[in-house]
Amino acid sequence: MTDAPASPLKLFNSLTRSLEEFEPVHPGEARVYSCGPTVYNYPHIGNMRAYVFADTLGRTLSYKGYKLTHVINITDVGHLTDDADAGEDKLEKAAAERAQSIWDIAKHYTEAYWADVKALNIRQPAHWSIATDYVPAMIAFAKSIAGKHCYELEGGLYFDTTTVTDYGRLARHGTDEGESRIDPVDGKRHPADFAIWRKTPAGETRQMEWDSPWGRGAPGWHLECSVMSEALLGFPFDIHTGGIDHREIHHPNEIAQNQAHSCSTDSGARMWMHNNFLVDRSGKMSKSSGEFLRVQLLIDKGYHPLAYRLMCLQAHYRSELEFSWGGLGAALTRLKRLVMAAAPARDAGPAEPTDRRLTDLLAKFDAAMSDDLNTPVALTLLEETAAMKKIDAGQKRAALAAMDAVLGLNLLTTERADLRVRPKTATIGEEEIEATLARRKEARAAKDFAASDVLRDKLIAAGVEVMDGDPLGWDWQPQAN
């Protein structure tokens, strides 16, 4: 859209715990940094909720007329097995356990993450920043703050959190509202102090290690995001996003580094935004549970990945979202109905919406998304637009396109048949399904209803839903668990 719609964009800033009107650092631009995955394993669907949220934010900024520069990092070094600065490096640990090259592991899981990004229709950012590409810059950043803000221990260089103003205010450490506490570790001056550089222990060799003024080793996880966000977006930039778990340790530590580097109280970003957790009562969200919940598992069970995107959009990003197979199935049904409702307008030539009914819906949609990305309300407005009858098809198509550009459900390029996803365990192919349906049609024409029922029951037993009277004819029945 060339002109920004009228409703001012208001977003919830975790740093101030308040709704604030978005005012870009650079007029007409929006610069956003999102904490990306640590590529030691496949991302689970809870991880991916953060990127659906960040994508929705980015799409909204584009819709509001801003030139978006979005950066997502890939953490291939430095992230320990405990966010509170203890344990082993996740990539080094995975490489040792599997007797594989750490570089191969990082490449494999980065590509798997990118496949999930594509499946969920998450737009490509302006930059994928790979942590290991920035190690020299990390060493230079650490040098710039070491004299005033850091101290050395046997294990490496540590940041003294008492040297910056109001450490931990993002997480509300030290108050009744504080959601997190950081356990003390021997040798630190203060419990919350964290590693800037971790030396490789004597007698050990890491697959990823570099020379530094503090010994051969690797950067701390928190250092990476400060360095990459400044390098690609400049300080201050507009918005920093991440999961709510980052609000407690990782992002307060980033802010402390940014304050030290800039010699100011500036947090590095004007706004800090966090999505809430995806809750799974079955216990399969943990990556240690074996068959944990990941996007490919949903696909293997017969669910189109955009059903998961829709499921995320049904809840406000700051609300907890409970995952269930029934909820995912309902989201898939809702997506199918949306695709069906949008179909008549799909091939129409777009025309500027002038019909009052459409312009009112578009204004309400803009108001919903401008109200801290209220996607649950925006979805109902999209459905109301798609269901509208006796209206110019071109105008309807343009309105749907404007809304779907923000919500990212691909309504105008997806057909019902595209939503049919064959479960991995299916024992029947589409050709056999079509042939069985043809025989059943012949049996019904011959009034041999007993034979027709046998053929229908055969398909149902094979996980196929037979849809008499529907032009699609049949669909896969997704697995419920």
N, C-alpha and C positions, 0 to 999 in steps of 0.2 A: 504494500500500500504506500502511495506516495505521501499522503498527508496523515499525520498521527491523529487517531480518533480522539474525541473530546475528553473522555474520562482520564484523569491523571492516574498514572500507574503507581500503586502503593504496594510496598513489599514489607514483609516482616524482617526486621534487622535483629538477629540474635544477640548482637553486641549491646543494643539498647533495650531489648525485649519490647519493641514497639513497632507499630506500622509507620513507615516513612514514605514520603513521596520520592520516587526515583528521580534524582538529579544527576546526570552524568558528569564525570570529571571533565571529559572533553565533549563539547556540544555536538549533538548528533551521533555520538558514538556510544557503544556499550561494550565494556571490556570485562570479561568473565573468566574466572579460573575455577575449575572443578577438580577436586582430589580424585585421582583415578585409581585403578586397581593395582594391587600387588600381585604380580603374575607368577605365583608359585603354585597355583591350582586354578580350577575353573571358577568363575564367579557364580555365586548362587543367586536366586531370584531376588533375595533381599538386597544384595549388592546392586543389582540392576535397577532397583527402584530409584536409587540415587541418580542414575543417568537418565531415566525417564523424566524425573523431576527437572534436572538440569537442562534437558532438551526442551521441555515445556517452557521453562523460563526463557531460554534462548529464542524459541519460536515466538514467544510473546513479545520480547524485545524487538525482534525483526518486524512483527506485525504492527508494533507501535511506531515504526519508522526509523529505528536506530540502526546504524551500521554496526553489526555484531562482530566482535573478535572473541572467540571462545577457545580456551585452552584446556585440554585434559591431559594430565600427566600419566605416564606408565612407570610405576615403581618397580624397578628390576634390581634394586640393591638398597640396603639400609633399613628396611622395615623389619623390626624384631618380632619374635613370637609373642611378646607382651608389649602393649602400647605404652606401658609405664616405664620403658627403657630398661627392660630386663630380657634375658633369654638370648636365643640365637637369631641370626638373620634368617628370615623365612625362606629366601631363595637358596642360601647356602645349606640350610637344613634339608630342604627338599632334594637338592642335588646329591647330598651325601646319602640320604636314605635310598635314592633310586640309582645311585652310581651312574649319574648322567652329567653331561656338561651343563653348567648353570646357564650358559648362553642359549643352549637348545631348549631348556625348560622355559626360560623367559620368552623365547620366540614362540614356542608352541602355545603357551597360555595367553600370550598377547593376541595371537591370531584367533584363538577361541573366543576371547573377549570381543574382538572386533566382529566376529561372526554374530555374536549376540546383539551387538550394537546395530548391525544391519537388520537382523530379524525383527527387532523391536522398532524399526523405522526411526532410529535416533540419528539426527543429522550429523554429518562429519564436522568436527570442530575445525577452526582455522589452523590449529597446531596440535599434534600429538607430541608432547614433550617427553622424551625418554631420559630417565634419571641419569644413566651412565654417560650420556652425551654431555652432561653438565658438571662432571666432577671437577675439572680445573676451575670452573666458575665457583663451585662450592668451596673449594680450598681458598680462593681469593676472598670470598664473602666471610669465611671463618677468620681469616687473617685480619680483616677490617674490624672485627668486633672482639677479637681475642684479648687485646690488652686491657680493655675496660670492663668486659662482661664475662670473661671465661677464666677457668683455672684448669690445671692439668692434674690428672690422677694417673695411676699406673695403667688404667684401662683406656685413657684417651683424654680428649678435651671436653670439658663440661661447661654448660652455661649456668651462671649464677643468677637465679630468677629474682633476687632482691635488688639487682642493679637496674631494673626497669620499673616504670610506673604502673601500679595497679595490676600486677601479674595475676592472671587467671580470672579477670573480670568477665570474660566471655562465658566461663563455666560457673561463675559465682563461687569460686573456691573460698573457703574460710568463712562462709556465711551459711545461714540456715537453708538458703535456697540452693546451695552447692550440690550438684548431682554426683560429684566424683571426689574421691580422695586418692592421693598418690602415695603408695607405701614408701617408707624410708629405705634407702639402700646404703650399705656401709661405704664410707669414703666421701659421700657427697656432703657439701656444706649444709644443704637444705634439702628436705625430702622431694621437693618439686624440681630440683635441678635436673637437667637432661643432657644427654650426649650430643655434642656437635660433631665430634670425630671419634670413632672407636678404633683403637689400635688392635692389630692382630696379636693375640696372645703369643708369648715366646714359645717357640717350638711348633707352632701351627702355621699352616699356609691356607689362605682363602683362595677360591677361584676368582673372586673379584676383590682386588686390593690395589691401592695406589700409594705412592710416596707422598708424605706431607710433612710440615714442620713438627708435627706431634707424633711422628712415627708412621710406619707403613700400616695401612688399614683401609677403612671405608667410612663414608659420611653417615651421620645420623639421619634418620628418616625425616625428621622435622625440617632439617636444613634444606632438603631437596626442594620442597614446595616454595619456600621463601625465595630461593635462587631462581627457579624457573619462572615463577609468576613475575618477578621483577624483570627478568631478561626479556620476556615476551610481551608483557603488558605495561611495565613501568609502574613505579609507586607514585601516588596511590592509583589503584585501578578501581573499578566500580563494584564488582560483586565477587565474593568467594563463596563457593558452595561445597557441600559435603553432607555425609550422613550425620545424624545427631550424635553418634558416638565420637565423631571428630571434635565435637564442641567441648569435650571434657579435658582432653590432653593435647592432641595433635594441633588443633587450631590455636589454643592459648600459647603453645610453644612457638608456633609460627609467628604469632603477633609479637611475642617477646623478642624474637630475632629481628623482626622488621623494625621494631622500635629502636633496638640497639644499632642497627645498620643505618637508620635514617637520623639517629641522634634526636629523636622526637617522641611524642606520645602517639604518633600515627600508627594505626594497626596494619597498614599496608593496603587494605581494602576499605571502601566507604561502607559497604554492607556485607554482613556475613549471614548466609542463609543455610538452613539445615532441614533436610527431610527426616521425618520420623521413621521408626522401625516397621518392617514387615514382620508380623508375628506368625509363627507356625506352631500350632499346638502339638503336631505329630512328632516334633523333634528332628525332622529331616532337613532343617535349615543348616545345621552344622556340617562343615566339610569333613568332620571326622566320623560322620554317621554312615559312610559307605555310599549308598545311592541318595546323595543329597539333592535338594531341589535346585535344579538349574534349568535354563531356558530349553536346552536340548532335551531334557527329560520331559518337559511339558509337550514338546513336539512329538517325542517318541510315544507319548500316551494319546496322541491324536488331537491336541489343542493347537490352534493357530496362534503364533506368538503375539499377534496383535490383540488377542483376547486378554493376554496378561497386561499389555499396555493399557487397554481399556479398564481393566480391573484396578490398575494404579490410579487412573484418572477419576475413578468413581469416588475416591477418598481425597480429602484435602491433603496436600503434601506434608503438612505439619501434624496430621492425625496419624495415630497408629492404624495400620491396615492389617487385618487378620487374613491369612491365606487359608483357603480350604478348596478342595476339589469341586465342591458344590458351588462355591462362589466363582471359581474360574469357569465352570460350565455355564453359569448364569451370564457371565460376561461374554462368553462366546455366543450364546443365544442373542444377547443384546446387540453384539456386533453384526450378526447375520441379519437381524431385523433392520439395522441401520443401512447396511449394504443394499438390502432389498428396497428400502424406501428411497434411497438415493438413485437407484438404477434408472428410473425414467428420465432423470435430468442429465445422465452421464454424457450422452452424445449431443446435447444441445449446445449451440454456440453461446458462449457467455455474453450476458448483457448487463449493463449497470443496474443494480437493484434500485428501482424507483417506487415499487409497490410499498405502500405504507406498512403493510403487515411484515414485510421483509426488513425494511429499514428499522422498524421497532425492535425486531428480534436481533438484528445486528448491533443495535445500540445496547440492548440488554446483555448481549454476549460480550461486548467490549467492556461493559461495566463489571461483569463477573470476572473476567480475566484481569482487569485492572485492580480488583479487590483481592490482592495477594494470591493471584492465580487460583480463583475459585472454580476449579475444573468440574466438580460435581454439578454445579448450576449450569456451567457452560455446556455440559453434555446434554442436559435436558433441553436446552435451547437449540442445540444441533438436531436433536431428535424431532423437536417441534417443527423446525425448518424442513427437515427431510420428509416429514409426514404431510406437509401442506399440499392441499389439492386446489385445482382450478386457479392456477397461477402460472405466469409465463415461465416456461422451462429454462430459458436462458438466464433470467434473473435468479431463479432458484438455484441454478448451477453455480452462478457467481457467488451467491451467499454461502452455499455449502462449501465452495472452494476456500473462501476467506476463513470460515470457521475451522475447516479441517486442516488448513495450513498451520493452525495453532495447536490443534489436538493430535495431529499426525496419525490418523487412522486409515489414510489412503482410500477414502470412501469412493472417490471418483475414478479410481484405477483398479479397484478390486471387484471381482465378480463372485457370486455365491460359490461357484465351483472352486474358486481359488482358496476358499476357507475349508475345503475338504482336506484334512490331513490324515494320511494313512497311519494308524498306530503301528509301532514297530513289531508288535506281536501278531499282527493280522496274518491270517493264513490263506487269504483269498485276494486275487488281483482284480483290477477294474474290469478287465475283459471278461473274466468269469462272472462278475457281478452283472454286467450288462447282458451277457448271454442268459443268465438265470432269470433276469427280469423279463427278457424277451419271451422265454418259455412260459413264464408265469402269465404274461399278457395273453399268450395263445390259449393257455388253460382257462383263463377267465372268459375269453371270447367263446370258448367251447362250453362254457358253464360247468367246467370240471373244477369246482371250488375246493374239493378235497386236495387235488394236485396243486392248485394255486396256494393253498395254505401250507402244504409241505415245503414248497419252494420258498415261501416267505419265511417260514420258521428256520430253514436252512441258512438264509441270509442273516436273520437276527442272531442265530447262534454263532455266526462268523463275525459278529460285531458290526453289522450293516443295518442302518435304519431305513426301512422301506417307506417311501412317502407317496402314497397313492394320491393322484390328483394334483401333485406338485410338479411343475415342469422340470425341476432338478432330478426328480425320480428317486434318488437315494442319497444317503450321506453316511459317513463313518460315525459310529458311536464312540466318543472318547472314553478312555478308561477313567474310572472314578477315584482311583488311588494308585 
